Amino acid sequence: MRELPWPAKVYFVALVGTAGLLLARGTLMPPALTGVDWSTLLVLALLFLLCESVPTLLNVPQVAVSVSYSAALAAVVLVGPEGAALVGLTAVFSVRPGLPLVKRLFNGGQYAICGYAAGWAYERAGGTLGLPHVSDFPGILVPYAAATAAFVAINFVLTAIMLNLAAVVGRDQVSLRSVAQFLASYVGYAIFGLLIAALWSTVESISTVLVLLPLFVARWALGHYHAEQRSYDATIAALCQAVETKDYYTRGHCTRVSAASSMIGEEIGMGTERLRAIRYAGMLHDVGKLGVPTKVLQKEGRLTEEEYAAIQLHPMRGLEIVRGIDFLDEAYAGIMHHHERHDGKGYPMGLAGPEIPEFARIIAVADAFDSMTSDRSYRKAKTIEFAVAELQKNAGTQFDPLMVSAFVKALGRDGWHPPETVPVPPGDLPVETTMKDHDDPTAPIQVVSER
Amino acid sequence: MRERRLAAVRPSQGLDSGQLLLICAAGMLTVAAISHTAAVGLEAPRVAVGFGALIAAGELARLTMPGNREVAPVSTAAALGYALLLDVGGAEARHSALQVVAVMAVGMIAGGLPHVAVGRPPRLDAMARRLLAGSLLAFAYRPFAHSLFESARDRPGEHGDWWLALGVMAVLVTVMLTADVVIAAMLRAEQVRTAFGVALRDEIRMGAPLGAAVAASGMLLALASHSMDMTALPAFAAPLLVTQVAFRKYAGIRATYLQTVRALSRVTEVGGYVEPGHSRRVSQLSLAIGRELGMSEPQLLELEYAALMHDIGQLSLRDPIPGGATVLADPAQARRIAELGAEVIRKTGVLHAVAEIVRRQCDTVAEGPPAASRIIKAANAYDDLISGSTDRDRAAAALERLRLAGGTEYDPAVVEAMARVVDRLVLVTRL
């Protein structure tokens, strides 16, 4: 409480006060809460508490949506506004160790207000209280939808104001897309409340078990999904780093290229799925490099055409390796063509301009940028300004100008953490260093003409 | 992916006798049910069409769970709901068990057709299992439907008593799910050549959560049809849809994970550290041995990861060992490769057990390494000795060499299991 800014404090007090007033009015003034079935209310309150105690993580990582509000909506239908407000109030007692009292009070207060408002909206839209009868369907959907809309909207506004006042989440941190997803899943959950209310006439409280069991199983599966996803990311990063250990200076290259690629992807407005793919494509773009014999990379001076051909083969080798990974799909092309040039002088196919797949054009920029801003055995890391100037100089010949400008914009916004200076390898330890970096546009590989 | 590997272990890709039997039974039942329904006419066509459509939609949205298990939760739950149906908005549901089967079959075929149209052939055995499980429930439950309806129906002035109906539903659905799991385990035991007990435990582990969700939804649907009329169908789809989405994501990441480790295990080959196909062959052989020794699925997954990545430590070496055959390299170096490989895997921060298996892959029997390490050690040595050849004499010679070192270097039980696996393999490739 103490660390909250004063507008947030005022807001908090006002909110809790309003909730208290509403509840007092609802419970003390006749005729409210006279004909209420207390056992129904108790079961719903317990249900709400249970759901509130295990918030379900949904698609949006920052926001935990709990299915608890379906219990509040069921209360709207079965008991009415005062009952729904009481059910919402139980959020104060949710079993979540470490949740400070302030947050509990806030949650309880805002859910109580939401419940009351939803009940009001339900009655206004022509809904009747009590056990729904078969003949009420599907007409009941209209008042129920009104109740849902009121609940979700007020819940959203109340929480958003608090988050903004308390400056927990910046305005641009929550993208429009995730807000939309969040609202969609919220509305989806509303249906559970209706199911609970509708089944109350047959098997009463068991209906909640039947409705919630699939949800808890879903939650279990989602939990496993998130765990596997994290594990997968860690594994793919570790394996890619293992591939890089061959060259002392390129460590961390794949993760940085992955980060830079996804910055560009975000800037040009890629969707979630494609962003995911470009992240992995950036990570995997150089796995084929192992196919290049070490002695070629370590050779000083010019390469023969044959040796250069070995280097040019690595995107194909990379493709060969990752071909078995189904979901990469579009990323295959990115890995295979990441050394094509805008003017058509690249390898392996010599594609030019728009013929080059989008992923490849992105990775090419990210790849060259990271190469320039890290140390190499034959030179120190260049500054970011220098690297950007170099990218812009080569835009239109080596790089796609669109991707370069997108990257420059993203750099201006998010900044970039170049790798730390690599200490010169101690002489007594056997480390691998290369004299060639095929990604470095400032030091193109020299090839001896064999004619 | 799993299919491809199985095919490599047992090239005869035809159906097992058990699967064939199942498909025939389902086919005959379908024909009987449809012709019977056609003869006596469809009872309550509106309800039948509604449920049939939901079954078809569920079939369309089927998904493949880890271990190449095809499931269609929405379809199964809708079928359960239709089988369990007592009344729709107060009007008694009088359809027979055969009509349930007919509606299920038509719905499943309709939902499967778009898959066929885009070139994904149906998994007949999985469909047959779903159909038979639903039919089993229908035949057990429909005869009681009328008396249950009488006890549960609303009388003027009071709501009906649903507890008896709910109890019967719960018991029969549990029995049905148990039967389904047992059938699945029998098929799987035959398919991947593992012990029935192990297969049963695997099936329960994989199937229990989804089975519980499907069972609850099926009963929910039957009850909701009473109080919500046909509005129940779309409303009911919501809880299961959430479940379906969650499981699809989970299955997707599991498949991707395996594919990625399989793909990246090949970097050692591309780098010239090991012979082409070495990692894949070692992992296939290890898996077959693991199954032969009765390992469960989670153990097999760890074994597979470890076997695929057992040579990853070589990436940290300055130059490839000539020929890459670690069995012939000097033991100190082999141990270092194992340590380095474990180091790489430990960096993931999650695959600790796999890292441990890789680290101890060179241990002698006396050092007491995990079973998976012993399997990989033997499989690796075997593959180095025969290096991809399918020659019978060479295989026998390699086995003999492993047997000679049995008890000290190699675990005799593992070597014997390998002998049985290899025998099957050679036999099949010879045919």
Interface residues (C-beta under 8 A of the other chain):
Chain A: L131 P132 V134 F137 P138 L141 G188 Y189 I191 F192 L194 L195 A198 L199 S201 T202 V203 I206 S207 V209 L210 V211 L213 P214 L215 V217 A218 R219 W220 A221 L222 H224 Y225 E228 Q229 R230 S231 Y232 A234 T235 I236 A237 A238 L239 C240 Q241 A242 V243 T245 K246 V287 G288 L290 G291 P293 T294 R317 E320 I321 V322 R323 G324 I325 D326 F327 P430 E432
Chain B: M1 G89 G90 A152 H159 G160 W162 W163 L166 P209 L210 A212 A213 V214 A216 S217 M219 L220 L223 A224 H226 S227 M228 D229 T231 A232 A235 F236 A238 P239 L240 L241 V242 T243 V245 A246 F247 K249 Y250 G252 I253 R254 A255 T256 Y257 Q259 T260 V261 R262 A263 L264 R266 V267 T268 V270 G271 G272 M309 I312 L315 S316 R318 D319 V344 I345 K347 T348 G349 V350 L351
